[in-house]
Amino acid sequence: MYLSKVCRLLVTLILTPLVLTFPYAALGDDVATSESLTTLFRASRKVISVNQNLINDASKGHKGLDGKSVVEMAKANYKDASGKTLSSGKPQKAMLDSVSEIMSEAQELINQADVGFKGFLPAIFARRVAGRFSQKMQGSMSIKLTAPKKYVRNRANRPDKWEHDVIENKFKGEGYENGKPFFEVTKSKGKDAFRYILPEYYGESCLGCHGSPKGELDITGGKKEGGVLGELGGAISLAIFK
């Protein structure tokens, strides 16, 4: 009897770590894909952010920001951010193709001479790229920009319940590591999905539209939210449907 109990205990000890770690190990590919795509999404938007003055320069016509050029700059930003060369997977290609197409479609607008503010902002660019990417992935993946509810301007970017809970209870929680993504297998739009969300914080370039004084109109005509440097201002949310 004693030996039987010992044997059962040893079997339990040997097998338990496998049972506990397997679900997490199985998420490795989804984590890597999500990390790559959200980093690329951010790297692409950065191209528009750092070139905003050029885009709005009324003294220049052609800005040199065609689809091919922006894709190459996005790849360079990705490598700077991740320390790695972008992989050539289907989702990554879909993201780069989306960036290229959105920039090609915007050429007439951003190259228009004698016009200053074009309204082609990083958030506008990102929303269009997100929509195009989600279309290309044909229901297998989706990506979006979202934010704490008080900072959302476009209703399409409002956080769903899962995103809201993560933003309020994880990202804003005391001691939560700055910049650390959160992920889990849960539901998205009623479907099983691996969900990954990456927090974003206000930088200097953000505060022209989202800073102080709160309520003042920014260059777009929207009201400034009163955000401060380093504050949680948004998130990139990705879903991989199962």
Secondary structure, 3 states (H helix, E strand, C coil): CHHHHHHHHHHHHHHHHHHHHHHHHCCHHHHHHHHHHHHHHHHHHHHHHHCHHHHCCCCCCCCCCCHHHHHHHHHHHHHHHHCCCCCCCHHHHHHHHHHHHHHHHCHHHHCCCCCCCCCCCHHHHHHHHHHHHHHHCCCCEEEEEECCHHHCCCHHHCCCHHHHHHHHHHHCCCCCCCCCCEEEEEEECCEEEEEEEEEEECCHHHHHHHCCCCCCECCCCCECCCCCCCCEEEEEEEEEEC
